[in-house]
Every structure is written in C-alpha cells, then in structure tokens.
C-alpha cells in the first residue's frame, strides 16, 4: 500500500511529466493558452532558501536583503554577471544602512542580538564587494552563504508565537510548533534535515515524535531504478505504518498543505481536487532532498510513518511546477549531505535519526 509512488511514479510520473513539458499540458488534463498554468521564472531549488521564504514574517526590507543575496548565485551561474552581482551587493548595503527598518519587526528583548547580526552583515557585505571586484567566484559564494546564514538568524528572530490554530480534530496527534533539525546517520554517511512546523505542524510533529521514539533506527531505504524518490519508514512485519502503543491503532496523518497566500494549511484534500490548479505550496518539491510524507495513492489521509526524499531532476520539472506539488505534504528539506543522499539505494539503512535542535517545539497530545 505505502511503497509510495513505486508503481505510480514508474507508470505515470515520467510519462505525464514528459507530456507536460513537451506538449504544454498541465496536470488537470486541460491545455492552457500560452502556458498560463505554468508560473514564469526559475523555481527556487535551494532548500535553505525555501525555508527562509517559508518563515511567517512580514518585513519587506529583510526580504529584499535576502533576495539580493540569493540572486548572487543565479547571476554567477549565468555567465558570471559580475555587474549584476555588484548591483545586488549595493542594494544589500543600502538596506543595511537603515537597520531601524529591519529592527522594527524584532521583539525588544531580541534587538541587541539582532543589531549584532546586522553589523556582521554590513561587514560581510563589504568583504564580498571586495571579492567581487577581483571576480573570485568561489570565495564570493562561500561568503554569501555565511551572510545568508546570518539573514536566517535575523529572520527567525522576528517570529513571535505560532501563526495559526491547528484544527481541534488533530489534537490527538503530535504537533511541531516551530522547526526542528534532524541528524540522520546512514550506512553511507550523514544527512541533516530541517522540518518546518510553521507550514506543516501535524506532519512535521508526527515525524519528530517518531524520530524521538527511535522508530526509524535500523529501517531500510527503498528506491526503484525508475523513480526519483528515496523512501523509508516501513516497519518490519505486516504493518505499513506506526502503531501507537497507547491505542494499539495505526496512527494516520492527514494530507496537510499550506498554499502561498493562505494563512493556514488545508487538510484532507489535494490542491488539484480543491480546484486550485495554479496555486503553489509554500514548501514545494523544487529542491533536491525535499522531505515529504508518503501515503496510499487513493487515501489522502492515510499516511503514517513512511516518508520520502525527492531526488530533484530539473530537466523533468518546468519552472516553478512539479507534478507532486499539492498532492503530497512536503514538511522539510535536506540542508547537509547532498552527496550522501544521492548515493543511497534500496537496501541501505538509517542507522539512527536524532533530534539535534528544536525538540522544545514538539507538542504532544494532551489527555482528553
């Protein structure tokens, strides 16, 4: 039942994606005029960037600062457009020269630390400007990554409280009211993922709870040659998901998708079935190592413990659109270990999975 997408991906994904790309037919089965169904521009393929954009904050200057630094990488891929890189850095510098506009979204008790990060950013942008003048691509990208890590910290400091109420019907399930970082040791090396409860609190909470229980330790990965997913979480024996020892029953997790522009996730329905063919999830399948909940193809609320990594293939994905978006719940991204993830095959194992940060954000069900 839950050997996710093995048959579906094998029989459908390749065929439909190729038809979609080459014939311009979208997944709803109708032909748009002028490719209206496909968003323009390039999809964001960096998991860390997607996590930054998914934070529930509303501060225009810091978002513009982030965008200018994110853009440097794109410009250097496009025939090393150093003039555009200089413009990005100049914009970042101008934003940082007005720190009060950024600090206005930071709670008072965090402003001292935020000011320190802004000062580091100012110094760092100046350093990258010097490196850009000498056209040192490797060092520019290295220092840019450090700057974006500081931006992440600055943006995270703006988050106050949890942005919405999860429906009461899911109070019997663990919920992640924030983010957590998971270290996964495999027989081929180490992975690190960040799971995002701001966008998928029930799905992320279920995963963090199972990690904390040691559920995934020793489980094998499955991956068919034809698919672009690496899956794990199928326990030994006849069961295909987690059996809650308190209830003795299969713990089912609802399909949970936060769409761009929405204030809270939708539950129990795909975006396609909801008639939202053009809407994009806040956490899309556009990054190598997107982590998602597996489920039976015909049961949107039938997921449990099986999860999968999407092994992104840009040649098979139109800009900003993936066949899985809105059909499966993405709840995190790989942040370290890309080379290891790419090597993992069927039969490889999760030696251990550990919550290394954010466990305090896990909220367990309260007794009725």
C-alpha positions, 0 to 999 in steps of 0.5 A, spaced: 500 500 500 505 505 502 511 503 497 509 510 495 509 512 488 513 505 486 508 503 481 505 510 480 511 514 479 514 508 474 507 508 470 505 515 470 510 520 473 515 520 467 510 519 462 505 525 464 511 529 466 514 528 459 507 530 456 507 536 460 513 539 458 513 537 451 506 538 449 504 544 454 499 540 458 498 541 465 496 536 470 488 537 470 488 534 463 486 541 460 491 545 455 492 552 457 493 558 452 500 560 452 502 556 458 498 560 463 498 554 468 505 554 468 508 560 473 514 564 469 521 564 472 526 559 475 523 555 481 527 556 487 531 549 488 535 551 494 532 548 500 535 553 505 532 558 501 525 555 501 525 555 508 527 562 509 521 564 504 517 559 508 518 563 515 511 567 517 514 574 517 512 580 514 518 585 513 519 587 506 526 590 507 529 583 510 526 580 504 529 584 499 536 583 503 535 576 502 533 576 495 539 580 493 543 575 496 540 569 493 540 572 486 548 572 487 548 565 485 543 565 479 547 571 476 554 567 477 551 561 474 549 565 468 555 567 465 558 570 471 554 577 471 559 580 475 555 587 474 549 584 476 552 581 482 555 588 484 548 591 483 545 586 488 551 587 493 549 595 493 542 594 494 544 589 500 548 595 503 543 600 502 538 596 506 543 595 511 544 602 512 537 603 515 537 597 520 531 601 524 527 598 518 529 591 519 529 592 527 522 594 527 519 587 526 524 584 532 521 583 539 525 588 544 528 583 548 531 580 541 534 587 538 541 587 541 542 580 538 539 582 532 543 589 531 549 584 532 547 580 526 546 586 522 553 589 523 556 582 521 552 583 515 554 590 513 561 587 514 560 581 510 557 585 505 563 589 504 568 583 504 564 580 498 564 587 494 571 586 495 571 579 492 567 581 487 571 586 484 577 581 483 571 576 480 573 570 485 567 566 484 568 561 489 570 565 495 564 570 493 559 564 494 562 561 500 561 568 503 554 569 501 552 563 504 555 565 511 551 572 510 545 568 508 546 564 514 546 570 518 539 573 514 536 566 517 538 568 524 535 575 523 529 572 520 527 567 525 528 572 530 522 576 528 517 570 529 513 571 535 508 565 537 505 560 532 501 563 526 495 559 526 490 554 530 491 547 528 484 544 527 481 541 534 480 534 530 488 533 530 489 534 537 490 527 538 496 527 534 503 530 535 504 537 533 511 541 531 510 548 533 516 551 530 522 547 526 526 542 528 533 539 525 534 532 524 541 528 524 540 522 520 546 517 520 546 512 514 550 506 512 553 511 507 554 517 511 550 523 514 544 527 512 541 533 516 534 535 515 530 541 517 522 540 518 518 546 518 512 546 523 510 553 521 507 550 514 506 543 516 505 542 524 501 535 524 506 532 519 512 535 521 510 533 529 508 526 527 515 525 524 519 528 530 515 524 535 517 518 531 524 520 530 524 521 538 521 514 539 527 511 535 522 508 530 526 509 524 533 506 527 535 500 523 529 501 517 531 500 510 531 505 504 527 503 498 528 506 491 526 503 484 531 504 478 525 508 475 523 513 480 526 519 483 524 518 490 528 515 496 523 512 501 523 509 508 519 508 514 516 501 513 516 497 519 518 490 519 512 485 519 505 486 516 504 493 518 505 499 513 505 504 518 506 506 526 502 503 531 501 507 537 502 503 543 497 507 547 491 505 542 494 499 539 491 503 532 495 505 526 496 512 527 494 516 520 496 523 518 492 527 514 494 530 507 496 537 510 498 543 505 499 550 506 498 554 499 502 561 498 497 566 500 493 562 505 494 563 512 493 556 514 494 549 511 488 545 508 487 538 510 484 532 507 484 534 500 489 535 494 490 542 491 488 539 484 481 536 487 480 543 491 480 546 484 486 550 485 490 548 479 495 554 479 496 555 486 503 553 489 505 550 496 509 554 500 514 548 501 514 545 494 518 539 491 523 544 487 529 542 491 533 536 491 532 532 498 525 535 499 522 531 505 515 529 504 510 524 507 508 518 503 501 515 503 496 510 499 495 513 492 487 513 493 487 515 501 489 522 502 489 521 509 492 515 510 499 516 511 503 514 517 510 513 518 513 512 511 516 518 508 520 520 502 526 524 499 525 527 492 531 526 488 530 533 484 531 532 476 530 539 473 530 537 466 523 533 468 520 539 472 518 546 468 519 552 472 516 553 478 511 546 477 512 539 479 507 534 478 507 532 486 506 539 488 499 539 492 498 532 492 503 530 497 505 534 504 512 536 503 514 538 511 522 539 510 528 539 506 535 536 506 540 542 508 547 537 509 549 531 505 547 532 498 552 527 496 550 522 501 543 522 499 544 521 492 548 515 493 543 511 497 539 505 494 534 500 496 537 496 501 541 501 505 539 503 512 538 509 517 542 507 522 539 512 527 535 519 526 536 524 532 533 530 534 539 535 534 535 542 535 528 544 536 525 538 540 522 544 545 517 545 539 514 538 539 507 538 542 504 532 544 497 530 545 494 532 551 489 527 555 482 528 553 
